[in-house]
Structure formats: C-alpha cells, structure tokens
C-alpha cells in the first residue's frame, strides 16, 4: 500500500513539474505508461484528495487522467455526485491545448458528468460546463464534436434554450460520426421549436432527413414527423422531398408518417372539423410520438391561416364576418386573433372598434431603411462566405484518392457496358 501511494504521489509530482507547453507531450507519455500500473489502479478510489492538490487550469492533462481514473473506478454514485462541482470547475477552466492530447478521456469525463446531472434531474447544472467543453474540444466553430448533441440534450431537458444558440448558429462543415450529425440537427430543431423560431426549426429538421443515408434510422423518422407539423404551423403546407434527399428517405419515410400525412390532407381543406376528426382518429399515435402539443398548435394555426387568406380577397371586413368565415366563437375572439396577428407582423391591418370593421393594408416595408440594407448586406456576405467554403470542399473531394478511384471504376464500367450501343459516327 505504501509503495502504491508513493507511486501515485510521484505521478502527481511529475504533473506539477511538467507544466510548460513543451513538456505536455512528455507528460502525456508518462501518463499513458501509468495506466498499466496495477498499483496505481488499485488506488483509484482514493484519488480525490490528490486531485485537490492539482490546479485544473494549470495541470489540465494530469488532472484529466486522474479524474477519469477516479470516476470509472469502483466508487459509488453518491461519490460521483459529490464530486460534480469539481468536474464542473475542471470543464470550465481546463486548457484546450492539454485536453486535446487525450480527447477520448475528456469525452468520457463529460459523458459521466452529463449522465450524473440527468440522473439527479438537474440538467441545468450541466449546461455551462458542457458548453465550455464543446468549445474547447473543437478545432474550429465549423467542427461538429460528439459532445454537441449531449449539450443540446441538457438544454432541452432543462427547457433552457438560449445558451445553445452560440453553438447552434455556427455553420457545420466537419463531422466524423453521422449519428452525431443527425442528433445535433434533431435536437437543434426541437430547441428552435421551443423558441418559436419555426423557420430555423424547419432548416434543422430538413437537414436530418435529407442527409445521406443507406438505411432509414429512427432519428430521421422522428425529424420528418416534426417537420410536417412545423411546416403546417409555419406556412400551411408541406414542401415535397428535394431531389438531393437519399432514395432511401424518399421511398420509405412516408410509410412511417401516415398519420401526419393524413393531418396534412385535412389541413388543406381549411376546416376545423376535418382536422379535429383526424386528430381524434390518430390521437394515440400523436401521444406516443410526444407530438400532441405540436398537433394542437397546427389546429390553432388554421385560424391564422384562414384570416391571412381573407386579406388576399377583401380590403375591409367586419369582425363578425371574420368570425363566421374562420369558424370562431364570435367577434370578440376574432378581434383577439386579428390583434395578435398584427402584433406578430403576420398581417397588416387596423381595427375600427366603433364600427367593428377591419381594414387590411399592403405590407408597409419598402426595404430601403438602413437597418434593412444592413440586414441584406449581412445575408449577402454570409452567402458569399458559404459559396467559397463549398467551392473549397468540392475541390478537396475532387482530389480525394478514394473518390477518384470510385469515379474511375464507374467510368470504366460505363464505357465498356455501353460501347456497343454508341452510334458509329461518335466513335
């Protein structure tokens, strides 16, 4: 036992001594060797006091190795829970340069931390530390890490959406694991739904089920269901599959979303009674999918959609006529709907309360204010940046040996298979 403690204390002394950037590689080699030391592993449950002697910001790599060894030793859940503040402090203050020498261990520690705050039903405690962990693990903001989805899951469970935006609003161009990509955009879509930013939610969900896939997966199916509902809420219709969606998605997704497609058909009638009947018919399905809340939003959005249709036909209309056309409960409810839509910028109108009349107007935006010009300029700059990035990716793929080999095989096969069918004048 004394020899084991001497070994551990010796390792801690090395961690404290090797703190310069040029020493980190040597320390990493020493730490990897220590993992095979049986005496050190036997002392893993007693490492907590020694961790207290290390500064997680200054001795990040050594702290990470000892912390990982401690957390995955034979300690109880209660001991892990008691150590959560120390883990949070490490994730917030550790050196990004240090932890990238052992990113697998860093991910392991983060997952242990996430699982524990979820087990304690306090996901909000993990949001800031895990956001810090994601940013330190990234080589750039364009890189998707395996921790992105864990971080977004905590935001969802805590119903604390805004801290995720600094991660979600980055354009992603690098991803190693397809499942990480699917989960990132699926959780992102749910967060934007929670924030009522439906256009961004549609963008995220669209990225899930249109991503390349050889086989259909559960994440894509659930994303497609939510995509249908959010499309109805946002625009009143569901766009067709884009041509670049995989053949697997185009052939099979609709088979798993029949209840949602039936709702789309009912919505197109513009009648509350049709939608209500469809909801009752498939209510168990909507409940088991945890989508009943969104389905109810689809129903309530129909009134707005029908009022918007009226603005395309009439210049003035009484509140009672609006109530009758949209199937509302009287002019008071119609007035509330119209007021909310005016406040949200969904229609442009004024209400004459004395006469009970609504006067519809054209969109007053002339797109020539400084604010609008700046917004358009930012959009153009972003599109130009994306275009340059896509061109660079295309050039990189065009030079990839695996891609060139595959194209060469296909070209050779095509040339030999179709040689006999080529008219003589083209030979």
C-alpha positions, 0 to 999 in steps of 0.5 A: 500500500505504501509503495502504491501511494508513493507511486501515485504521489510521484505521478502527481509530482511529475504533473506539477513539474511538467507544466510548460507547453513543451513538456505536455507531450512528455507528460502525456507519455508518462501518463499513458505508461501509468495506466498499466500500473496495477498499483496505481489502479488499485488506488483509484478510489482514493484519488480525490484528495490528490486531485485537490492538490492539482490546479485544473487550469494549470495541470489540465492533462494530469488532472484529466487522467486522474479524474477519469481514473477516479470516476470509472473506478469502483466508487459509488454514485453518491461519490460521483455526485459529490464530486460534480462541482469539481468536474464542473470547475475542471470543464470550465477552466481546463486548457484546450491545448492539454485536453486535446492530447487525450480527447477520448478521456475528456469525452468520457469525463463529460459523458459521466458528468452529463449522465450524473446531472440527468440522473439527479434531474438537474440538467441545468447544472450541466449546461455551462460546463458542457458548453465550455467543453464543446468549445474547447474540444473543437478545432474550429466553430465549423467542427461538429464534436460528439459532445454537441448533441449531449449539450443540446440534450441538457438544454432541452431537458432543462427547457433552457434554450438560449445558451445553445444558440452560440453553438447552434448558429455556427455553420457545420462543415466537419463531422466524423460520426453521422449519428452525431450529425443527425442528433445535433440537427434533431435536437437543434430543431426541437430547441428552435421549436421551443423558441418559436423560431419555426423557420430555423426549426424547419432548416434543422429538421430538413437537414436530418432527413435529407442527409445521406443515408443507406438505411432509414434510422429512427432519428430521421423518422422522428425529424420528418414527423416534426417537420410536417407539423412545423411546416403546417404551423409555419406556412400551411403546407408541406414542401415535397422531398428535394431531389438531393434527399437519399432514395432511401428517405424518399421511398420509405419515410412516408410509410412511417408518417401516415398519420401526419400525412393524413393531418396534412390532407385535412389541413388543406381543406381549411376546416376545423372539423376535418382536422379535429376528426383526424386528430381524434382518429390518430390521437394515440399515435400523436401521444406516443410520438410526444407530438400532441402539443405540436398537433394542437398548435397546427389546429390553432394555426388554421385560424391564422391561416384562414384570416391571412387568406381573407386579406388576399380577397377583401380590403375591409371586413367586419369582425363578425364576418371574420368570425363566421368565415374562420369558424370562431366563437364570435367577434370578440375572439376574432378581434383577439386573433386579428390583434395578435396577428398584427402584433406578430407582423403576420398581417397588416391591418387596423381595427375600427372598434366603433364600427367593428370593421377591419381594414387590411393594408399592403405590407408597409416595408419598402426595404430601403431603411438602413437597418434593412440594407444592413440586414441584406448586406449581412445575408449577402456576405454570409452567402458569399462566405458559404459559396467559397467554403463549398467551392473549397470542399468540392475541390478537396473531394475532387482530389480525394484518392478514394473518390477518384478511384470510385469515379474511375471504376464507374467510368470504366464500367460505363464505357465498356457496358455501353460501347456497343450501343454508341452510334458509329459516327461518335466513335 
